[in-house]
Amino acid sequence: MKGRAFAFCLLLATPLAATAVLAQDAETDALLKQIINVPSPKAFSVQGMKPAPKVRKDGTVQGGEALRISVPGKGANAWDIAVSDPIQKPVKAGDRLVLAFWARLEKGADGATTATLPYNGIQLSSPPYSALLSAPVEIGPEWKMHEIRGVADKDYAAGALGVTIHLATAKQVVDIGPIFVLDQGPKP
């Protein structure tokens, strides 16, 4: 809403600047319509940890909140501790999907300043948990947005897919900020 009020003020000041701001506002609206999950860390769940980690304030990441996960050690499987976020809208075959998420390493194993998260992807929300798209990412002490892209192989109902980030690779503290899943529709 602030952006629209600002755009209105510019409209009164200069027609050329107003056109640029209104176009940017339209682009933002179009981008927001592509989000098919709830990006807020408050919506995430963490498997393999009791009690569940809490969301904390962090003014250095988009949205100002992050989920801090203190992984006690390497698991038998990387997915023994995982962050998940459901995808709440249906996806059609051929839709281009983008998984974009903020992550950083608060404390690495044995003083490490980077860590690899081996599996970050969109997968089925129930067995067999097949991946639709996934890739490893390297995280460090600074916030970084990671982006993974893919194309839906078939139609999926709302709730049939979810985001999963595997964390049980070492004793480490990982912060996960907003997670965005964009459905950009079929290739034009």
C-alpha positions as CSV (number, residue, x, y, z in Angstrom):
1,M,0.0,0.0,0.0
2,K,2.9,2.4,0.8
3,G,4.2,1.8,-2.8
4,R,0.9,2.9,-4.3
5,A,0.7,6.0,-2.1
6,F,4.3,6.9,-3.1
7,A,3.4,6.2,-6.8
8,F,0.4,8.6,-6.5
9,C,2.7,11.4,-5.1
10,L,5.0,10.9,-8.0
11,L,2.1,11.0,-10.4
12,L,1.4,14.5,-9.2
13,A,5.1,15.4,-9.5
14,T,6.1,14.1,-12.9
15,P,4.2,12.0,-15.4
16,L,7.3,10.1,-16.6
17,A,8.4,9.0,-13.1
18,A,4.8,8.0,-12.2
19,T,4.6,5.7,-15.3
20,A,7.8,3.9,-14.2
21,V,6.6,3.4,-10.6
22,L,3.2,2.2,-11.7
23,A,4.8,-0.3,-14.0
24,Q,7.0,-1.5,-11.2
25,D,4.0,-1.8,-8.9
26,A,2.2,-3.9,-11.6
27,E,5.3,-6.1,-11.9
28,T,5.3,-6.6,-8.1
29,D,1.6,-7.5,-8.1
30,A,2.2,-10.0,-11.0
31,L,5.1,-11.6,-9.1
32,L,3.1,-11.9,-5.9
33,K,0.3,-13.7,-7.8
34,Q,2.9,-16.4,-8.8
35,I,3.6,-17.4,-5.1
36,I,2.0,-20.8,-4.4
37,N,3.2,-21.3,-0.8
38,V,3.3,-19.4,2.5
39,P,6.8,-17.8,2.5
40,S,6.9,-16.9,6.2
41,P,9.1,-19.0,8.5
42,K,6.1,-19.2,10.9
43,A,4.5,-21.5,8.3
44,F,7.4,-24.0,8.2
45,S,7.6,-27.3,10.1
46,V,10.8,-29.1,11.1
47,Q,10.9,-32.9,11.1
48,G,13.2,-34.8,13.4
49,M,13.4,-32.2,16.3
50,K,11.6,-32.0,19.5
51,P,10.8,-29.4,20.7
52,A,10.4,-27.6,17.4
53,P,12.7,-24.7,16.7
54,K,11.3,-21.2,17.1
55,V,11.1,-18.3,14.7
56,R,13.3,-15.4,15.7
57,K,13.5,-11.8,14.6
58,D,16.3,-10.9,12.2
59,G,16.4,-7.5,10.6
60,T,19.1,-8.6,8.1
61,V,16.9,-11.0,6.1
62,Q,13.9,-10.2,3.9
63,G,10.8,-10.2,6.0
64,G,12.7,-9.8,9.3
65,E,12.2,-13.3,10.6
66,A,14.1,-16.6,10.4
67,L,13.8,-20.1,11.7
68,R,17.0,-21.1,13.6
69,I,17.7,-24.9,13.6
70,S,20.4,-26.3,15.9
71,V,21.2,-29.6,14.3
72,P,22.7,-31.8,17.1
73,G,24.9,-33.8,14.7
74,K,25.1,-35.8,11.5
75,G,22.1,-38.1,11.1
76,A,22.0,-41.5,9.5
77,N,20.3,-39.7,6.6
78,A,20.4,-36.0,5.6
79,W,16.6,-35.9,5.8
80,D,16.6,-37.0,9.5
81,I,16.2,-33.2,10.2
82,A,14.4,-31.3,7.5
83,V,12.5,-28.1,7.1
84,S,9.3,-28.3,5.1
85,D,6.7,-25.9,3.7
86,P,3.5,-27.1,1.9
87,I,2.6,-25.8,-1.5
88,Q,-1.0,-24.8,-1.2
89,K,-2.1,-24.3,-4.8
90,P,-2.4,-26.8,-7.7
91,V,0.4,-27.1,-10.3
92,K,-0.2,-27.9,-14.0
93,A,2.0,-30.1,-16.2
94,G,4.5,-27.9,-18.0
95,D,4.4,-25.1,-15.4
96,R,7.8,-23.5,-14.7
97,L,8.5,-23.6,-11.0
98,V,11.1,-21.6,-9.0
99,L,12.1,-22.5,-5.5
100,A,13.9,-19.4,-3.9
101,F,14.9,-19.4,-0.3
102,W,17.1,-17.4,2.1
103,A,19.6,-19.4,4.2
104,R,22.8,-18.9,6.1
105,L,25.1,-20.8,8.4
106,E,25.1,-19.3,11.9
107,K,27.6,-21.9,13.3
108,G,29.4,-24.6,11.3
109,A,30.7,-28.0,12.4
110,D,34.2,-27.7,14.0
111,G,34.4,-23.9,13.1
112,A,33.5,-24.4,9.4
113,T,32.4,-21.2,7.7
114,T,30.4,-22.9,5.0
115,A,28.2,-26.0,4.8
116,T,26.5,-27.8,2.0
117,L,22.8,-28.5,2.2
118,P,22.6,-31.5,-0.1
119,Y,18.9,-31.5,-0.9
120,N,16.7,-28.5,-1.4
121,G,13.7,-29.2,-3.5
122,I,10.1,-29.5,-4.3
123,Q,8.8,-33.1,-3.8
124,L,5.7,-35.1,-3.2
125,S,4.2,-34.4,0.2
126,S,3.5,-38.1,0.8
127,P,5.3,-41.4,0.0
128,P,7.2,-42.0,-2.2
129,Y,8.3,-38.4,-1.7
130,S,9.6,-38.2,-5.3
131,A,11.5,-35.0,-6.2
132,L,10.1,-32.7,-8.8
133,L,13.2,-30.5,-8.7
134,S,16.1,-30.4,-6.3
135,A,19.8,-29.2,-6.0
136,P,22.4,-28.9,-3.3
137,V,23.4,-25.4,-2.1
138,E,26.4,-24.0,-0.2
139,I,25.6,-21.7,2.7
140,G,27.9,-19.3,4.6
141,P,27.7,-16.8,7.4
142,E,25.9,-14.2,5.2
143,W,22.3,-14.4,4.1
144,K,22.0,-15.5,0.5
145,M,18.9,-16.3,-1.6
146,H,19.3,-19.6,-3.4
147,E,17.3,-20.4,-6.5
148,I,16.4,-23.8,-8.0
149,R,14.3,-24.1,-11.2
150,G,12.3,-26.9,-12.8
151,V,9.3,-27.8,-14.8
152,A,6.3,-29.8,-13.5
153,D,6.1,-33.2,-15.2
154,K,2.3,-33.6,-14.7
155,D,-0.6,-32.0,-12.9
156,Y,-0.5,-31.9,-9.1
157,A,-3.4,-31.1,-6.7
158,A,-3.1,-28.4,-4.1
159,G,-1.2,-29.8,-1.1
160,A,0.3,-32.7,-3.2
161,L,3.7,-31.0,-3.3
162,G,5.9,-29.4,-0.7
163,V,9.3,-27.8,-0.2
164,T,11.9,-29.8,1.7
165,I,15.4,-28.7,2.9
166,H,17.6,-31.5,4.4
167,L,19.8,-30.4,7.3
168,A,21.2,-33.4,9.2
169,T,24.7,-33.3,7.6
170,A,26.7,-32.2,10.6
171,K,26.5,-30.5,14.0
172,Q,25.6,-27.0,12.9
173,V,23.2,-24.1,13.4
174,V,21.3,-23.1,10.2
175,D,19.0,-20.1,9.7
176,I,16.2,-20.4,7.1
177,G,14.5,-17.2,6.1
178,P,11.5,-16.9,3.7
179,I,10.9,-19.7,1.2
180,F,9.2,-18.7,-2.0
181,V,7.7,-21.1,-4.6
182,L,6.7,-19.4,-7.8
183,D,4.6,-20.9,-10.5
184,Q,5.4,-19.0,-13.6
185,G,3.0,-21.0,-15.8
186,P,3.9,-22.7,-19.0
187,K,6.8,-21.6,-21.2
188,P,5.5,-18.7,-23.4
